[in-house]
């Protein structure tokens, strides 16, 4: 028996899920519709997408419309009319056993140099991909042109960023130091110049809107912690409960980037939210956990942050690092000395912190545009002559 007399609306969307183009069926919870869709062969429920889905085909669209034609009002999302390209699945590397052993020794070499776990993983990936790319060519015969061709054939078509290019070259330079038998010339191997892009920064009002539209208590606590303490996402994921001192209003960030510890102020306004979150979810070891005593995933944070920024109608591209950039910029605009901001962010060099002087509006707002000065002068002259003149008037 139908639950309501008014026909519910069902939205049909197209999206990528499980590396396939899927047809999503989205509607407000309705047990009658849920049971009807469950009985259609091929439909599955996605907790991530919060929708029922099936492989996208014209036939599957026709079937869902036929089954529910008397029960709902259909609405087609704009995505149905757009072409969506599925990213090709990554092919397995083909590497000889001898070269695999050299790669393992390279990883051991990096760990011996005390590189961070993240750096070791990144450099391992780059070198393994490079050796896979050169195929059967002996490692002793590798040269700079092989590196350049790998960038031209792999990095450029995939639109990898400049920072990824730089990391790849760094990985190869270290490989040369580890395996000097190859013909790569470290001195001639140049990293591309760094991009000098200004970071995306949210206004204080946008930050508040972002937190307000994040309905899930756990998600809101995570975003509030990242912004209020200016944490990197890795620092948030590694933050243990024992390193949060509510009485002293301090957070101890242990073994962060560059193997440094630092103290950060715990915002007073976050304490009620944090205590509510602790009482509701009961994390045992880490500030935020996926399973008990296990770290949360960075991908989950990026996913719900994207949903929250969309709900808050923020058109900027918002990432966890955007909240850190916003924290630093707002501190500078509030008059906090750059040296203190460097300490709070955990930057090794003041030059890294200096970028926020370019995005802070504290001093820029004091500068008057020549147009403003011209209009002000025009207005003063017209007032003196008892006439009115505005820029919006027709001339």
Secondary structure, DSSP 4 states (H G I P E B T S, - for coil): --S-SSPEEEEEEEEEETTEEEEEEE-S--HHHHHHHHTSTT-EEETTTTEEEEE--HHHHHHHHHHTTTTEEEEE-GGGGS--PPPPPPPPP---HHHHHHHHHHHHHHHHTT--HHHHHHHHHHHHHHHHHHTTS-GGG--HHHHHHHIIIIITTTT--HHHHHHHHHHHHHHHHH-TTS---TTT--PPPPP-PPPP---HHHHHHHHHH--SHHHHHHHHHHHHHT--HHHHHH-BGGGEETTTTEEEEEEETTTEEEEEEPPGGGHHHHHHHHHHH--SSBSSBSSTTSBPPHHHHHHHHHHHHHHTT--S---HHHHHHHHHHHHHHTT--HHHHHHHHT-SSHHHHTTHHHH--TTGGGSPPHHHHHHHHHHHHHHHTT----TTS--
